[in-house]
Amino acid sequence: MAPPTDKRETEERIQRIVNAFFFGLTIFSVAFTYFVLSARAQDHHPPRYAQLQELSTASG
């Protein structure tokens, strides 16, 4: 069996790897959520914007 210091170092190393993984997962989740919400927002805006453009060009 490994000495306690080696075991502790191994656990700390694994903990750093796990923390890095979850940090990356969090960043990915935030970016993906932002992408989905911005795509939904763009899906809703163009028709209204197109109608405004038609009205402004028809009256002007």
PDBQT receptor file of N, H, CA, C and O in Angstrom, charges set to zero:
ATOM      1  N   MET A   1       0.841  -1.182   0.000  1.00  0.00    +0.000 N 
ATOM      2  CA  MET A   1       0.000   0.000   0.000  1.00  0.00    +0.000 C 
ATOM      3  C   MET A   1       0.883   1.241   0.000  1.00  0.00    +0.000 C 
ATOM      4  O   MET A   1       1.944   1.251   0.624  1.00  0.00    +0.000 OA
ATOM      5  N   ALA A   2       0.449   2.281  -0.695  1.00  0.00    +0.000 N 
ATOM      6  H   ALA A   2      -0.413   2.272  -1.201  1.00  0.00    +0.000 HD
ATOM      7  CA  ALA A   2       1.244   3.500  -0.822  1.00  0.00    +0.000 C 
ATOM      8  C   ALA A   2       1.232   4.289   0.481  1.00  0.00    +0.000 C 
ATOM      9  O   ALA A   2       0.272   4.224   1.249  1.00  0.00    +0.000 OA
ATOM     10  N   PRO A   3       2.304   5.033   0.723  1.00  0.00    +0.000 N 
ATOM     11  CA  PRO A   3       2.325   5.892   1.913  1.00  0.00    +0.000 C 
ATOM     12  C   PRO A   3       1.198   6.916   1.872  1.00  0.00    +0.000 C 
ATOM     13  O   PRO A   3       0.722   7.266   0.792  1.00  0.00    +0.000 OA
ATOM     14  N   PRO A   4       0.763   7.403   3.037  1.00  0.00    +0.000 N 
ATOM     15  CA  PRO A   4      -0.368   8.349   3.081  1.00  0.00    +0.000 C 
ATOM     16  C   PRO A   4      -0.159   9.597   2.234  1.00  0.00    +0.000 C 
ATOM     17  O   PRO A   4      -1.110  10.110   1.644  1.00  0.00    +0.000 OA
ATOM     18  N   THR A   5       1.088  10.096   2.166  1.00  0.00    +0.000 N 
ATOM     19  H   THR A   5       1.861   9.680   2.645  1.00  0.00    +0.000 HD
ATOM     20  CA  THR A   5       1.311  11.314   1.374  1.00  0.00    +0.000 C 
ATOM     21  C   THR A   5       1.056  11.045  -0.102  1.00  0.00    +0.000 C 
ATOM     22  O   THR A   5       0.489  11.889  -0.796  1.00  0.00    +0.000 OA
ATOM     23  N   ASP A   6       1.469   9.873  -0.591  1.00  0.00    +0.000 N 
ATOM     24  H   ASP A   6       1.930   9.187  -0.028  1.00  0.00    +0.000 HD
ATOM     25  CA  ASP A   6       1.224   9.547  -1.994  1.00  0.00    +0.000 C 
ATOM     26  C   ASP A   6      -0.269   9.402  -2.265  1.00  0.00    +0.000 C 
ATOM     27  O   ASP A   6      -0.770   9.838  -3.301  1.00  0.00    +0.000 OA
ATOM     28  N   LYS A   7      -0.969   8.786  -1.323  1.00  0.00    +0.000 N 
ATOM     29  H   LYS A   7      -0.562   8.431  -0.481  1.00  0.00    +0.000 HD
ATOM     30  CA  LYS A   7      -2.415   8.627  -1.486  1.00  0.00    +0.000 C 
ATOM     31  C   LYS A   7      -3.099   9.989  -1.505  1.00  0.00    +0.000 C 
ATOM     32  O   LYS A   7      -4.001  10.229  -2.307  1.00  0.00    +0.000 OA
ATOM     33  N   ARG A   8      -2.664  10.874  -0.620  1.00  0.00    +0.000 N 
ATOM     34  H   ARG A   8      -1.931  10.679   0.031  1.00  0.00    +0.000 HD
ATOM     35  CA  ARG A   8      -3.247  12.211  -0.565  1.00  0.00    +0.000 C 
ATOM     36  C   ARG A   8      -2.948  12.975  -1.862  1.00  0.00    +0.000 C 
ATOM     37  O   ARG A   8      -3.822  13.657  -2.398  1.00  0.00    +0.000 OA
ATOM     38  N   GLU A   9      -1.724  12.860  -2.358  1.00  0.00    +0.000 N 
ATOM     39  H   GLU A   9      -1.015  12.306  -1.923  1.00  0.00    +0.000 HD
ATOM     40  CA  GLU A   9      -1.370  13.535  -3.613  1.00  0.00    +0.000 C 
ATOM     41  C   GLU A   9      -2.200  12.997  -4.772  1.00  0.00    +0.000 C 
ATOM     42  O   GLU A   9      -2.643  13.756  -5.634  1.00  0.00    +0.000 OA
ATOM     43  N   THR A  10      -2.404  11.690  -4.787  1.00  0.00    +0.000 N 
ATOM     44  H   THR A  10      -2.044  11.074  -4.087  1.00  0.00    +0.000 HD
ATOM     45  CA  THR A  10      -3.215  11.082  -5.839  1.00  0.00    +0.000 C 
ATOM     46  C   THR A  10      -4.655  11.575  -5.761  1.00  0.00    +0.000 C 
ATOM     47  O   THR A  10      -5.264  11.893  -6.782  1.00  0.00    +0.000 OA
ATOM     48  N   GLU A  11      -5.196  11.638  -4.547  1.00  0.00    +0.000 N 
ATOM     49  H   GLU A  11      -4.702  11.380  -3.717  1.00  0.00    +0.000 HD
ATOM     50  CA  GLU A  11      -6.570  12.124  -4.386  1.00  0.00    +0.000 C 
ATOM     51  C   GLU A  11      -6.694  13.589  -4.808  1.00  0.00    +0.000 C 
ATOM     52  O   GLU A  11      -7.674  13.975  -5.443  1.00  0.00    +0.000 OA
ATOM     53  N   GLU A  12      -5.698  14.399  -4.452  1.00  0.00    +0.000 N 
ATOM     54  H   GLU A  12      -4.901  14.084  -3.936  1.00  0.00    +0.000 HD
ATOM     55  CA  GLU A  12      -5.729  15.808  -4.849  1.00  0.00    +0.000 C 
ATOM     56  C   GLU A  12      -5.637  15.955  -6.367  1.00  0.00    +0.000 C 
ATOM     57  O   GLU A  12      -6.297  16.808  -6.959  1.00  0.00    +0.000 OA
ATOM     58  N   ARG A  13      -4.815  15.119  -6.982  1.00  0.00    +0.000 N 
ATOM     59  H   ARG A  13      -4.279  14.426  -6.500  1.00  0.00    +0.000 HD
ATOM     60  CA  ARG A  13      -4.679  15.166  -8.444  1.00  0.00    +0.000 C 
ATOM     61  C   ARG A  13      -5.999  14.788  -9.118  1.00  0.00    +0.000 C 
ATOM     62  O   ARG A  13      -6.435  15.448 -10.061  1.00  0.00    +0.000 OA
ATOM     63  N   ILE A  14      -6.623  13.727  -8.628  1.00  0.00    +0.000 N 
ATOM     64  H   ILE A  14      -6.268  13.190  -7.862  1.00  0.00    +0.000 HD
ATOM     65  CA  ILE A  14      -7.915  13.305  -9.178  1.00  0.00    +0.000 C 
ATOM     66  C   ILE A  14      -8.960  14.391  -8.953  1.00  0.00    +0.000 C 
ATOM     67  O   ILE A  14      -9.779  14.664  -9.831  1.00  0.00    +0.000 OA
ATOM     68  N   GLN A  15      -8.930  15.013  -7.768  1.00  0.00    +0.000 N 
ATOM     69  H   GLN A  15      -8.264  14.791  -7.055  1.00  0.00    +0.000 HD
ATOM     70  CA  GLN A  15      -9.891  16.076  -7.469  1.00  0.00    +0.000 C 
ATOM     71  C   GLN A  15      -9.708  17.256  -8.419  1.00  0.00    +0.000 C 
ATOM     72  O   GLN A  15     -10.692  17.847  -8.863  1.00  0.00    +0.000 OA
ATOM     73  N   ARG A  16      -8.457  17.605  -8.735  1.00  0.00    +0.000 N 
ATOM     74  H   ARG A  16      -7.658  17.125  -8.375  1.00  0.00    +0.000 HD
ATOM     75  CA  ARG A  16      -8.210  18.696  -9.687  1.00  0.00    +0.000 C 
ATOM     76  C   ARG A  16      -8.753  18.350 -11.070  1.00  0.00    +0.000 C 
ATOM     77  O   ARG A  16      -9.321  19.203 -11.752  1.00  0.00    +0.000 OA
ATOM     78  N   ILE A  17      -8.577  17.105 -11.479  1.00  0.00    +0.000 N 
ATOM     79  H   ILE A  17      -8.116  16.411 -10.925  1.00  0.00    +0.000 HD
ATOM     80  CA  ILE A  17      -9.083  16.670 -12.785  1.00  0.00    +0.000 C 
ATOM     81  C   ILE A  17     -10.607  16.739 -12.812  1.00  0.00    +0.000 C 
ATOM     82  O   ILE A  17     -11.197  17.215 -13.782  1.00  0.00    +0.000 OA
ATOM     83  N   VAL A  18     -11.239  16.263 -11.742  1.00  0.00    +0.000 N 
ATOM     84  H   VAL A  18     -10.760  15.877 -10.954  1.00  0.00    +0.000 HD
ATOM     85  CA  VAL A  18     -12.705  16.297 -11.660  1.00  0.00    +0.000 C 
ATOM     86  C   VAL A  18     -13.200  17.736 -11.650  1.00  0.00    +0.000 C 
ATOM     87  O   VAL A  18     -14.179  18.059 -12.323  1.00  0.00    +0.000 OA
ATOM     88  N   ASN A  19     -12.533  18.602 -10.893  1.00  0.00    +0.000 N 
ATOM     89  H   ASN A  19     -11.738  18.340 -10.347  1.00  0.00    +0.000 HD
ATOM     90  CA  ASN A  19     -12.922  20.016 -10.858  1.00  0.00    +0.000 C 
ATOM     91  C   ASN A  19     -12.789  20.656 -12.233  1.00  0.00    +0.000 C 
ATOM     92  O   ASN A  19     -13.663  21.415 -12.652  1.00  0.00    +0.000 OA
ATOM     93  N   ALA A  20     -11.709  20.356 -12.934  1.00  0.00    +0.000 N 
ATOM     94  H   ALA A  20     -10.999  19.739 -12.594  1.00  0.00    +0.000 HD
ATOM     95  CA  ALA A  20     -11.512  20.911 -14.274  1.00  0.00    +0.000 C 
ATOM     96  C   ALA A  20     -12.603  20.416 -15.226  1.00  0.00    +0.000 C 
ATOM     97  O   ALA A  20     -13.102  21.176 -16.056  1.00  0.00    +0.000 OA
ATOM     98  N   PHE A  21     -12.965  19.143 -15.100  1.00  0.00    +0.000 N 
ATOM     99  H   PHE A  21     -12.559  18.526 -14.426  1.00  0.00    +0.000 HD
ATOM    100  CA  PHE A  21     -14.020  18.595 -15.947  1.00  0.00    +0.000 C 
ATOM    101  C   PHE A  21     -15.343  19.315 -15.715  1.00  0.00    +0.000 C 
ATOM    102  O   PHE A  21     -16.012  19.717 -16.667  1.00  0.00    +0.000 OA
ATOM    103  N   PHE A  22     -15.718  19.477 -14.446  1.00  0.00    +0.000 N 
ATOM    104  H   PHE A  22     -15.174  19.151 -13.673  1.00  0.00    +0.000 HD
ATOM    105  CA  PHE A  22     -16.993  20.127 -14.156  1.00  0.00    +0.000 C 
ATOM    106  C   PHE A  22     -16.967  21.614 -14.488  1.00  0.00    +0.000 C 
ATOM    107  O   PHE A  22     -17.996  22.180 -14.855  1.00  0.00    +0.000 OA
ATOM    108  N   PHE A  23     -15.817  22.247 -14.365  1.00  0.00    +0.000 N 
ATOM    109  H   PHE A  23     -14.981  21.786 -14.066  1.00  0.00    +0.000 HD
ATOM    110  CA  PHE A  23     -15.696  23.643 -14.773  1.00  0.00    +0.000 C 
ATOM    111  C   PHE A  23     -15.923  23.761 -16.281  1.00  0.00    +0.000 C 
ATOM    112  O   PHE A  23     -16.655  24.640 -16.737  1.00  0.00    +0.000 OA
ATOM    113  N   GLY A  24     -15.297  22.876 -17.048  1.00  0.00    +0.000 N 
ATOM    114  H   GLY A  24     -14.703  22.161 -16.678  1.00  0.00    +0.000 HD
ATOM    115  CA  GLY A  24     -15.499  22.866 -18.494  1.00  0.00    +0.000 C 
ATOM    116  C   GLY A  24     -16.943  22.568 -18.859  1.00  0.00    +0.000 C 
ATOM    117  O   GLY A  24     -17.492  23.171 -19.781  1.00  0.00    +0.000 OA
ATOM    118  N   LEU A  25     -17.548  21.650 -18.147  1.00  0.00    +0.000 N 
ATOM    119  H   LEU A  25     -17.102  21.161 -17.398  1.00  0.00    +0.000 HD
ATOM    120  CA  LEU A  25     -18.952  21.315 -18.391  1.00  0.00    +0.000 C 
ATOM    121  C   LEU A  25     -19.852  22.512 -18.101  1.00  0.00    +0.000 C 
ATOM    122  O   LEU A  25     -20.819  22.754 -18.824  1.00  0.00    +0.000 OA
ATOM    123  N   THR A  26     -19.539  23.258 -17.050  1.00  0.00    +0.000 N 
ATOM    124  H   THR A  26     -18.754  23.062 -16.463  1.00  0.00    +0.000 HD
ATOM    125  CA  THR A  26     -20.321  24.451 -16.710  1.00  0.00    +0.000 C 
ATOM    126  C   THR A  26     -20.192  25.508 -17.797  1.00  0.00    +0.000 C 
ATOM    127  O   THR A  26     -21.189  26.102 -18.207  1.00  0.00    +0.000 OA
ATOM    128  N   ILE A  27     -18.973  25.746 -18.264  1.00  0.00    +0.000 N 
ATOM    129  H   ILE A  27     -18.163  25.264 -17.930  1.00  0.00    +0.000 HD
ATOM    130  CA  ILE A  27     -18.753  26.732 -19.327  1.00  0.00    +0.000 C 
ATOM    131  C   ILE A  27     -19.506  26.313 -20.587  1.00  0.00    +0.000 C 
ATOM    132  O   ILE A  27     -20.147  27.143 -21.231  1.00  0.00    +0.000 OA
ATOM    133  N   PHE A  28     -19.432  25.034 -20.940  1.00  0.00    +0.000 N 
ATOM    134  H   PHE A  28     -18.910  24.359 -20.417  1.00  0.00    +0.000 HD
ATOM    135  CA  PHE A  28     -20.139  24.541 -22.118  1.00  0.00    +0.000 C 
ATOM    136  C   PHE A  28     -21.646  24.723 -21.963  1.00  0.00    +0.000 C 
ATOM    137  O   PHE A  28     -22.322  25.129 -22.908  1.00  0.00    +0.000 OA
ATOM    138  N   SER A  29     -22.177  24.425 -20.777  1.00  0.00    +0.000 N 
ATOM    139  H   SER A  29     -21.628  24.095 -20.009  1.00  0.00    +0.000 HD
ATOM    140  CA  SER A  29     -23.618  24.552 -20.546  1.00  0.00    +0.000 C 
ATOM    141  C   SER A  29     -24.078  25.993 -20.683  1.00  0.00    +0.000 C 
ATOM    142  O   SER A  29     -25.120  26.261 -21.281  1.00  0.00    +0.000 OA
ATOM    143  N   VAL A  30     -23.308  26.919 -20.134  1.00  0.00    +0.000 N 
ATOM    144  H   VAL A  30     -22.462  26.701 -19.649  1.00  0.00    +0.000 HD
ATOM    145  CA  VAL A  30     -23.668  28.336 -20.241  1.00  0.00    +0.000 C 
ATOM    146  C   VAL A  30     -23.626  28.782 -21.700  1.00  0.00    +0.000 C 
ATOM    147  O   VAL A  30     -24.530  29.477 -22.163  1.00  0.00    +0.000 OA
ATOM    148  N   ALA A  31     -22.584  28.390 -22.420  1.00  0.00    +0.000 N 
ATOM    149  H   ALA A  31     -21.849  27.826 -22.044  1.00  0.00    +0.000 HD
ATOM    150  CA  ALA A  31     -22.467  28.775 -23.826  1.00  0.00    +0.000 C 
ATOM    151  C   ALA A  31     -23.594  28.159 -24.655  1.00  0.00    +0.000 C 
ATOM    152  O   ALA A  31     -24.163  28.828 -25.518  1.00  0.00    +0.000 OA
ATOM    153  N   PHE A  32     -23.917  26.905 -24.403  1.00  0.00    +0.000 N 
ATOM    154  H   PHE A  32     -23.455  26.362 -23.702  1.00  0.00    +0.000 HD
ATOM    155  CA  PHE A  32     -24.978  26.239 -25.151  1.00  0.00    +0.000 C 
ATOM    156  C   PHE A  32     -26.331  26.886 -24.871  1.00  0.00    +0.000 C 
ATOM    157  O   PHE A  32     -27.130  27.082 -25.787  1.00  0.00    +0.000 OA
ATOM    158  N   THR A  33     -26.590  27.219 -23.601  1.00  0.00    +0.000 N 
ATOM    159  H   THR A  33     -25.941  27.059 -22.857  1.00  0.00    +0.000 HD
ATOM    160  CA  THR A  33     -27.843  27.885 -23.241  1.00  0.00    +0.000 C 
ATOM    161  C   THR A  33     -27.944  29.240 -23.920  1.00  0.00    +0.000 C 
ATOM    162  O   THR A  33     -29.001  29.599 -24.437  1.00  0.00    +0.000 OA
ATOM    163  N   TYR A  34     -26.858  29.991 -23.922  1.00  0.00    +0.000 N 
ATOM    164  H   TYR A  34     -25.998  29.699 -23.502  1.00  0.00    +0.000 HD
ATOM    165  CA  TYR A  34     -26.842  31.293 -24.588  1.00  0.00    +0.000 C 
ATOM    166  C   TYR A  34     -27.128  31.126 -26.083  1.00  0.00    +0.000 C 
ATOM    167  O   TYR A  34     -27.897  31.896 -26.659  1.00  0.00    +0.000 OA
ATOM    168  N   PHE A  35     -26.512  30.125 -26.705  1.00  0.00    +0.000 N 
ATOM    169  H   PHE A  35     -25.888  29.500 -26.237  1.00  0.00    +0.000 HD
ATOM    170  CA  PHE A  35     -26.717  29.878 -28.133  1.00  0.00    +0.000 C 
ATOM    171  C   PHE A  35     -28.176  29.532 -28.423  1.00  0.00    +0.000 C 
ATOM    172  O   PHE A  35     -28.761  30.060 -29.369  1.00  0.00    +0.000 OA
ATOM    173  N   VAL A  36     -28.763  28.655 -27.620  1.00  0.00    +0.000 N 
ATOM    174  H   VAL A  36     -28.288  28.227 -26.852  1.00  0.00    +0.000 HD
ATOM    175  CA  VAL A  36     -30.154  28.250 -27.840  1.00  0.00    +0.000 C 
ATOM    176  C   VAL A  36     -31.097  29.423 -27.645  1.00  0.00    +0.000 C 
ATOM    177  O   VAL A  36     -32.000  29.634 -28.454  1.00  0.00    +0.000 OA
ATOM    178  N   LEU A  37     -30.896  30.192 -26.575  1.00  0.00    +0.000 N 
ATOM    179  H   LEU A  37     -30.162  30.020 -25.918  1.00  0.00    +0.000 HD
ATOM    180  CA  LEU A  37     -31.783  31.324 -26.323  1.00  0.00    +0.000 C 
ATOM    181  C   LEU A  37     -31.637  32.400 -27.388  1.00  0.00    +0.000 C 
ATOM    182  O   LEU A  37     -32.632  33.008 -27.783  1.00  0.00    +0.000 OA
ATOM    183  N   SER A  38     -30.421  32.650 -27.862  1.00  0.00    +0.000 N 
ATOM    184  H   SER A  38     -29.613  32.157 -27.542  1.00  0.00    +0.000 HD
ATOM    185  CA  SER A  38     -30.253  33.660 -28.902  1.00  0.00    +0.000 C 
ATOM    186  C   SER A  38     -30.847  33.171 -30.223  1.00  0.00    +0.000 C 
ATOM    187  O   SER A  38     -31.379  33.970 -30.994  1.00  0.00    +0.000 OA
ATOM    188  N   ALA A  39     -30.763  31.878 -30.488  1.00  0.00    +0.000 N 
ATOM    189  H   ALA A  39     -30.331  31.229 -29.862  1.00  0.00    +0.000 HD
ATOM    190  CA  ALA A  39     -31.366  31.341 -31.709  1.00  0.00    +0.000 C 
ATOM    191  C   ALA A  39     -32.885  31.457 -31.643  1.00  0.00    +0.000 C 
ATOM    192  O   ALA A  39     -33.526  31.786 -32.641  1.00  0.00    +0.000 OA
ATOM    193  N   ARG A  40     -33.459  31.189 -30.478  1.00  0.00    +0.000 N 
ATOM    194  H   ARG A  40     -32.938  30.922 -29.667  1.00  0.00    +0.000 HD
ATOM    195  CA  ARG A  40     -34.913  31.336 -30.332  1.00  0.00    +0.000 C 
ATOM    196  C   ARG A  40     -35.328  32.789 -30.491  1.00  0.00    +0.000 C 
ATOM    197  O   ARG A  40     -36.352  33.078 -31.110  1.00  0.00    +0.000 OA
ATOM    198  N   ALA A  41     -34.547  33.700 -29.939  1.00  0.00    +0.000 N 
ATOM    199  H   ALA A  41     -33.715  33.465 -29.436  1.00  0.00    +0.000 HD
ATOM    200  CA  ALA A  41     -34.868  35.123 -30.047  1.00  0.00    +0.000 C 
ATOM    201  C   ALA A  41     -34.803  35.566 -31.505  1.00  0.00    +0.000 C 
ATOM    202  O   ALA A  41     -35.638  36.354 -31.948  1.00  0.00    +0.000 OA
ATOM    203  N   GLN A  42     -33.833  35.073 -32.245  1.00  0.00    +0.000 N 
ATOM    204  H   GLN A  42     -33.155  34.432 -31.885  1.00  0.00    +0.000 HD
ATOM    205  CA  GLN A  42     -33.719  35.443 -33.657  1.00  0.00    +0.000 C 
ATOM    206  C   GLN A  42     -34.844  34.830 -34.475  1.00  0.00    +0.000 C 
ATOM    207  O   GLN A  42     -35.263  35.403 -35.482  1.00  0.00    +0.000 OA
ATOM    208  N   ASP A  43     -35.337  33.675 -34.055  1.00  0.00    +0.000 N 
ATOM    209  H   ASP A  43     -34.997  33.210 -33.237  1.00  0.00    +0.000 HD
ATOM    210  CA  ASP A  43     -36.463  33.062 -34.758  1.00  0.00    +0.000 C 
ATOM    211  C   ASP A  43     -37.720  33.913 -34.635  1.00  0.00    +0.000 C 
ATOM    212  O   ASP A  43     -38.547  33.927 -35.546  1.00  0.00    +0.000 OA
ATOM    213  N   HIS A  44     -37.874  34.618 -33.525  1.00  0.00    +0.000 N 
ATOM    214  H   HIS A  44     -37.202  34.607 -32.785  1.00  0.00    +0.000 HD
ATOM    215  CA  HIS A  44     -39.082  35.404 -33.302  1.00  0.00    +0.000 C 
ATOM    216  C   HIS A  44     -39.009  36.801 -33.897  1.00  0.00    +0.000 C 
ATOM    217  O   HIS A  44     -40.047  37.364 -34.244  1.00  0.00    +0.000 OA
ATOM    218  N   HIS A  45     -37.832  37.375 -34.027  1.00  0.00    +0.000 N 
ATOM    219  H   HIS A  45     -36.989  36.917 -33.745  1.00  0.00    +0.000 HD
ATOM    220  CA  HIS A  45     -37.730  38.769 -34.439  1.00  0.00    +0.000 C 
ATOM    221  C   HIS A  45     -37.818  39.024 -35.948  1.00  0.00    +0.000 C 
ATOM    222  O   HIS A  45     -38.428  40.024 -36.327  1.00  0.00    +0.000 OA
ATOM    223  N   PRO A  46     -37.265  38.209 -36.822  1.00  0.00    +0.000 N 
ATOM    224  CA  PRO A  46     -37.269  38.571 -38.244  1.00  0.00    +0.000 C 
ATOM    225  C   PRO A  46     -38.641  38.836 -38.859  1.00  0.00    +0.000 C 
ATOM    226  O   PRO A  46     -38.748  39.795 -39.622  1.00  0.00    +0.000 OA
ATOM    227  N   PRO A  47     -39.698  38.068 -38.593  1.00  0.00    +0.000 N 
ATOM    228  CA  PRO A  47     -40.984  38.397 -39.226  1.00  0.00    +0.000 C 
ATOM    229  C   PRO A  47     -41.490  39.781 -38.832  1.00  0.00    +0.000 C 
ATOM    230  O   PRO A  47     -41.971  40.528 -39.685  1.00  0.00    +0.000 OA
ATOM    231  N   ARG A  48     -41.389  40.126 -37.571  1.00  0.00    +0.000 N 
ATOM    232  H   ARG A  48     -40.998  39.520 -36.878  1.00  0.00    +0.000 HD
ATOM    233  CA  ARG A  48     -41.844  41.437 -37.129  1.00  0.00    +0.000 C 
ATOM    234  C   ARG A  48     -40.977  42.527 -37.765  1.00  0.00    +0.000 C 
ATOM    235  O   ARG A  48     -41.484  43.564 -38.193  1.00  0.00    +0.000 OA
ATOM    236  N   TYR A  49     -39.688  42.285 -37.819  1.00  0.00    +0.000 N 
ATOM    237  H   TYR A  49     -39.276  41.443 -37.471  1.00  0.00    +0.000 HD
ATOM    238  CA  TYR A  49     -38.778  43.254 -38.429  1.00  0.00    +0.000 C 
ATOM    239  C   TYR A  49     -39.088  43.393 -39.921  1.00  0.00    +0.000 C 
ATOM    240  O   TYR A  49     -39.054  44.498 -40.462  1.00  0.00    +0.000 OA
ATOM    241  N   ALA A  50     -39.388  42.284 -40.578  1.00  0.00    +0.000 N 
ATOM    242  H   ALA A  50     -39.416  41.387 -40.138  1.00  0.00    +0.000 HD
ATOM    243  CA  ALA A  50     -39.721  42.333 -42.003  1.00  0.00    +0.000 C 
ATOM    244  C   ALA A  50     -41.014  43.110 -42.223  1.00  0.00    +0.000 C 
ATOM    245  O   ALA A  50     -41.123  43.864 -43.190  1.00  0.00    +0.000 OA
ATOM    246  N   GLN A  51     -41.991  42.935 -41.341  1.00  0.00    +0.000 N 
ATOM    247  H   GLN A  51     -41.902  42.322 -40.555  1.00  0.00    +0.000 HD
ATOM    248  CA  GLN A  51     -43.240  43.691 -41.472  1.00  0.00    +0.000 C 
ATOM    249  C   GLN A  51     -42.988  45.180 -41.301  1.00  0.00    +0.000 C 
ATOM    250  O   GLN A  51     -43.561  45.993 -42.026  1.00  0.00    +0.000 OA
ATOM    251  N   LEU A  52     -42.144  45.539 -40.360  1.00  0.00    +0.000 N 
ATOM    252  H   LEU A  52     -41.678  44.878 -39.772  1.00  0.00    +0.000 HD
ATOM    253  CA  LEU A  52     -41.818  46.953 -40.168  1.00  0.00    +0.000 C 
ATOM    254  C   LEU A  52     -41.115  47.515 -41.397  1.00  0.00    +0.000 C 
ATOM    255  O   LEU A  52     -41.367  48.655 -41.786  1.00  0.00    +0.000 OA
ATOM    256  N   GLN A  53     -40.253  46.741 -42.000  1.00  0.00    +0.000 N 
ATOM    257  H   GLN A  53     -40.049  45.815 -41.684  1.00  0.00    +0.000 HD
ATOM    258  CA  GLN A  53     -39.559  47.199 -43.204  1.00  0.00    +0.000 C 
ATOM    259  C   GLN A  53     -40.551  47.384 -44.348  1.00  0.00    +0.000 C 
ATOM    260  O   GLN A  53     -40.457  48.355 -45.099  1.00  0.00    +0.000 OA
ATOM    261  N   GLU A  54     -41.497  46.464 -44.487  1.00  0.00    +0.000 N 
ATOM    262  H   GLU A  54     -41.573  45.675 -43.877  1.00  0.00    +0.000 HD
ATOM    263  CA  GLU A  54     -42.500  46.589 -45.546  1.00  0.00    +0.000 C 
ATOM    264  C   GLU A  54     -43.353  47.831 -45.333  1.00  0.00    +0.000 C 
ATOM    265  O   GLU A  54     -43.654  48.547 -46.288  1.00  0.00    +0.000 OA
ATOM    266  N   LEU A  55     -43.743  48.092 -44.098  1.00  0.00    +0.000 N 
ATOM    267  H   LEU A  55     -43.498  47.510 -43.322  1.00  0.00    +0.000 HD
ATOM    268  CA  LEU A  55     -44.555  49.273 -43.808  1.00  0.00    +0.000 C 
ATOM    269  C   LEU A  55     -43.779  50.557 -44.074  1.00  0.00    +0.000 C 
ATOM    270  O   LEU A  55     -44.325  51.516 -44.620  1.00  0.00    +0.000 OA
ATOM    271  N   SER A  56     -42.511  50.574 -43.690  1.00  0.00    +0.000 N 
ATOM    272  H   SER A  56     -42.067  49.795 -43.247  1.00  0.00    +0.000 HD
ATOM    273  CA  SER A  56     -41.733  51.799 -43.867  1.00  0.00    +0.000 C 
ATOM    274  C   SER A  56     -41.430  52.042 -45.346  1.00  0.00    +0.000 C 
ATOM    275  O   SER A  56     -41.390  53.197 -45.772  1.00  0.00    +0.000 OA
ATOM    276  N   THR A  57     -41.219  51.000 -46.133  1.00  0.00    +0.000 N 
ATOM    277  H   THR A  57     -41.252  50.062 -45.787  1.00  0.00    +0.000 HD
ATOM    278  CA  THR A  57     -40.945  51.206 -47.558  1.00  0.00    +0.000 C 
ATOM    279  C   THR A  57     -42.235  51.498 -48.320  1.00  0.00    +0.000 C 
ATOM    280  O   THR A  57     -42.212  52.213 -49.322  1.00  0.00    +0.000 OA
ATOM    281  N   ALA A  58     -43.358  50.952 -47.856  1.00  0.00    +0.000 N 
ATOM    282  H   ALA A  58     -43.377  50.372 -47.042  1.00  0.00    +0.000 HD
ATOM    283  CA  ALA A  58     -44.630  51.204 -48.537  1.00  0.00    +0.000 C 
ATOM    284  C   ALA A  58     -45.104  52.635 -48.307  1.00  0.00    +0.000 C 
ATOM    285  O   ALA A  58     -45.683  53.252 -49.201  1.00  0.00    +0.000 OA
ATOM    286  N   SER A  59     -44.862  53.160 -47.113  1.00  0.00    +0.000 N 
ATOM    287  H   SER A  59     -44.392  52.659 -46.387  1.00  0.00    +0.000 HD
ATOM    288  CA  SER A  59     -45.338  54.510 -46.819  1.00  0.00    +0.000 C 
ATOM    289  C   SER A  59     -44.360  55.572 -47.300  1.00  0.00    +0.000 C 
ATOM    290  O   SER A  59     -44.738  56.734 -47.449  1.00  0.00    +0.000 OA
ATOM    291  N   GLY A  60     -43.105  55.194 -47.547  1.00  0.00    +0.000 N 
ATOM    292  H   GLY A  60     -42.798  54.250 -47.426  1.00  0.00    +0.000 HD
ATOM    293  CA  GLY A  60     -42.096  56.193 -47.884  1.00  0.00    +0.000 C 
ATOM    294  C   GLY A  60     -41.767  56.205 -49.287  1.00  0.00    +0.000 C 
ATOM    295  O   GLY A  60     -40.929  56.998 -49.718  1.00  0.00    +0.000 OA
TER     296      GLY A  60
